[in-house]
Amino acid sequence: MHLTSLRPRGLLLVLALPWLCVACDDGAQKPVPERYQQIAAPQPDGPTVEYHDAARTKKRSAGELRGGKPVGPWTSWHENGQISSQGEYADGRRVGPWTLFHPNGQKLSEAPFVADKIDGPVTEWHDDGHVSRKSTYANGLLTGKCEEWYPNGQLLRSIEYVAGEIDGHVVEFHPNGQKLREGDYRAGKQIGAWSSWHSNGKPSSQGAYVDGAQDGPWRSWHPSGQLEKEGAFAAGKHEGLWTVWDESGNTVRQCGFHAGVQHGEASAWYPNKQLASQGRFENGKRAGEWRYWKEDGALDAEQSGVYADDRRVSALPADGAPPQKNG
């Protein structure tokens, strides 16, 4: 991209991109992205214009500099000529209302600035003109209720913020209006019971969080309502026996975990309920005797054997155990 100026180049004002990247989503509040950059350098005072192209036919930004800092009204444009942003500076800081626009000319966002920080109610729009988000900032941090909508007008989520962190009850929805998930935050971390649902309204998962990490028993389901996974977490890591089922209710695998790593007895089954493998993990690696079977129930002698540090070191000391059916 080429930039030329009516003045000697020194202060490049990148005004073409929106400032609001912060979605009302999970986790601690992120700093408000600037979507503008000011590269300070000596620059004569007066009107300044930056261009997208070397031929100086497509304006990128225009305004006035005083003491090398932007002051007064500034405007920026997309490469297609549509206005990208409009607002004012005072001594190099954004002040008052700022408005951003999509490349198609639709309004993208409106936000009030005080000393270069967003302060007050903010509204954002999809490029078709429908409202996408409403929120409130105080001294640059999200505060109070933040709501987001899908382009079809359906509410996506409603979240409460305190001093830039999610704090309170959270509800999210699928585009069809069915509830997606629900739970609580405290100081930016998930706590207590949480539930999620598939778009058909059937449960997707249930469990609890402690200080932002999954903890205790958790279950998840296939969209059909059939149980998919069951086990427990400790401080966000798999712990103890976990079982996985397919959509028909057949057991797919079982394995023990410790601190998020496979540890203990493990078994897996084929879709026809035939046992596929059986052995033991130690700290995530196969150890001791492992037996593998083909889908027809015949022992797979090449894979079966004694393992150490996840490597096969010898054949089984005797013939493999007879194949077992699941259920």
N, C-alpha and C positions, 0 to 999 in steps of 0.2 A: 504494500500500500504506500502510495506517495503522498506526502504532505507538503504543501507550500503555504506561505503566509505573506500577507501584505507587509508584515514587519519581519526583521531578521529573526530566524527561528531561535527559540530559547525556552519558552514555556509552552509545552504541549498539553492541551486540555482535551482529554478523551471524554466526551460527553454523550457518546452515541448509545451507550448501553444502560439498561435500568439499574437502579440501586437495590432493588428488593429481590434478593434470591432466597430470603428466609421463609421457608414454608413452616406451617404449624405442624411440625412432625415430631417424631420421637427424639428423646435425648435432651441434653442441656441446650439452652439457647445458644446459637452461634452468633458471633459478632455480625453486625449489619454489614453486608458486603458493600463496598464502595461503588463498584461499577463506574466509577470515574477515577482517573488517576491524574494527579498534578505533579509534573516533573519540574521542580523549581530550578530556575536558572536566570541569569540576568536577561532582562527584556525591556526595551523601551516602552514607555507608557503610550496608551492610545488604543484605537480600534485594532483588533486582531482577528484574522480569519484563517482557519485551517481548512485544507481541502482533502478529499479522498483520493484525488488523482493529480498527477504531475502537470496536466494541462490546466489545472485550476478551473474546471468546469462543474465540479460537484462539491459544494460546500460540506464540510464536516462539522464545523463549529464556528461561532462568531460571537464576539463580545468585546469588552474593554478591559485593559490592564492598567493598573495603577501601582507603581512601586513593584512591578513584577507579579502582582496578584490580580486575579479576576475580580471585577467589581461591577455592580449593576446587572442589567438583564443579559442573560446568555441563552443562546439557542443552538441546538445541534440537529443534524439531519442524518437520516439513513442514506445509503448509497443510491436508493431509488428516488431521492429527492423529498420524501416524506419527512416531516419534522420528527425527531427522535426524543428531544427533551427541551423543556423551557423552564427557566427559573432565574433567581437572582443571587448574586454574591455580595457579601460585605466584607471587605478586607480579606478576600480569599476564602471565605467560608459561605456555604450555602445557607440562605435565610429565607423564611417565608415559604409560600407554596411552590412546590416543584411538580411538574407534570411530565410523564413519559408517555410515548406513543408506540404502538406496534408499527411495523413496516407498512401495513395496509392502511394506516391513518387512524385506526381505532385507538382509543385511549387505553394505555397499559396500566398506569397507576397515578395516584395523586397522594402526595405526602407533604406535611409541613416540617420545615427545618428551623431549628434554633441553634445558632453557632455550630453549624455543620453536623448536627445530630437530629435524627427524626424525632419529633416530639408532638404527639397528638394522633388523631385518627387517620388511618391509611386505608384507601380503597384500591383494589386492583381488579382488572378485567381480563377475560379471555379475548382473543383477537376477533371474536364474533360479537363483542359488545356485552356479553353476559358477565356479571360480577363473578370473580374467581376467589377473592379473599377480602375479608374485612378484619382489621386489627387495630390495636392502639399501642403507641410507643410512648415511653417517658424517658427522656434523656438518652435516647438511642437504644433502649431496651424494650422488648415486648412486655406488655402488662395487660392484665384483664383477659377478656374473652377474645379468642381468635377463631374465626370461622372460615372454612373453605368450601367451594362448590365445584362440582363437575361442570363441563360445558353445557350439559343438558339441564342445568339448574338444580340438580339433586345435591343435597348437602353431603359433602365428603367427610368432614370432621369438625368437631367443636372442641376446643382446648382452652384451658385457663393457664395464664402465665403470671408469675410474680417475679419482678425484677429480672426478666430475661430468661427465666427457667420455667418449664412446665410444672404446674403445681395444682393438682385437683383432678376432677373426674374427666375422662376422655372417652368420647364415643366417635367411632368412624363407621362409614356406610359404603356399601358397594354402589356402583352407578345405578343399579335397579332399585335402590332404596332399602335393600335388605341390610341389616346390621353386619358390619365387618368385624369389629372388635370393640371391647369395652373394658375399662379398668381405671386405676388411679395412679397418679404421680405425686411424689413429694420431693421438692427441691431438685426437679429434673430427673428423678429416678423412678422407675416403675416399682410399685409396692402392692401387696395384697393380691386378692384373687383377680385373675384375668381370664376372659373368654373370647373366642373368635368363632366366626361362622362362615360357611361357604355361601356363595351367592344365591343358592337355592333355599337358604334359611336353616339348613342343618348344621349342627355343631362342627367346628373344625378343630378346636383345641381348648383345653381347660387346664389351669394350673395356677400357681402362685409365684410372686416375685418377692424377694427380700433385698432391699437396698439395691434395686436395679438388676438383680440376677435371678434367673429361674431357680426355684428351690422347692424341694418336696415332690410329691407325686404329680405327674403330668400325663395327660392322655390326648391323642389326636385321632380324628376320624376321616375316613374317605367321604367324598361328597354324597355317596349312597347312604351314609349313616353307619356303615360297617367300621368297627374299631380298626385303626391303622397302627398305632404305636402306643405302648404303655411302659412307663418306667419312672425313675425319679432323678431329680437334679440335686446337687449340693453346690451352692455358690456358683451356679451357672454352668456346671459341668455334669455330664452323665455320671450316675452313681448307682451301683447295684445292677440287678437284672433288668434288661430291656427286651421286650418282645415286639415283633413286627408281623402284621397280618396283611394278606392281599385283599382285594375287594370282594373275594368270595368267602372270606373268613378263615382261610387256611393260613397256618403259621408259616412265615417265610424264613425267619431266623430268630434266634435267641442268643443273647450274649451278656456276660457280666461286664461291668465297667467300674473303674476306680479313678477318681479325679479326671474324668473325661477320656480316659484311655481304656481300650478293651483289656479286660483282665478277668480270668476265670473261664469256666466252661462256656463253650460256644457250639451252636448247631445251626444248620441251614437245611432248607427243604426245597425240592423242585415243585413246580405248580401242580404236578400229579400226586403230591403229598409224599413222594419218595424222599427219604433222607439223602441229602447231597454231601454233607460234611459234618464232622464232629471232632472236637479236640479242645485244646485249652490255650488261652492267651496268657502271657506274662508281660505286663507293662507294654501292651500293644503288639507283641510279637508272638508268633506261634512257638509253642514249647511242648516237648513230650510227644506222645503218640497222637497222630492225626490220621483219620480215615476219610477217604473220599469215595463216593459211589457215583456211577453213571446213572442216567435217568431210568435205565431199565432195571436198576437194582444191583448190577454187577459192581464188584469192588474195582476202583481205579488204582491199580497197583503202582503206577508211575508217580502219582501224586501222593498216595498214602505213604506214611513212613514216620520216622522219629525226627522231630524238628528241634533245633536249638537256635536261638536268636533269629527266628523266622526263616531259617534255611533247613532244607531236608538233609540230614546227615547220614541216615541209614534207612533200610527197609524196615517194615514192621517185624517184630520178633516172631510173630505167628500170623496165621491167616486173619484177615479183617473180620470184624464182628459182622454177623448177619445183618442185612439191610433192614431198616425200620421204616414203617409207614407213619405218617403224621395223622393222628386222629382216626 
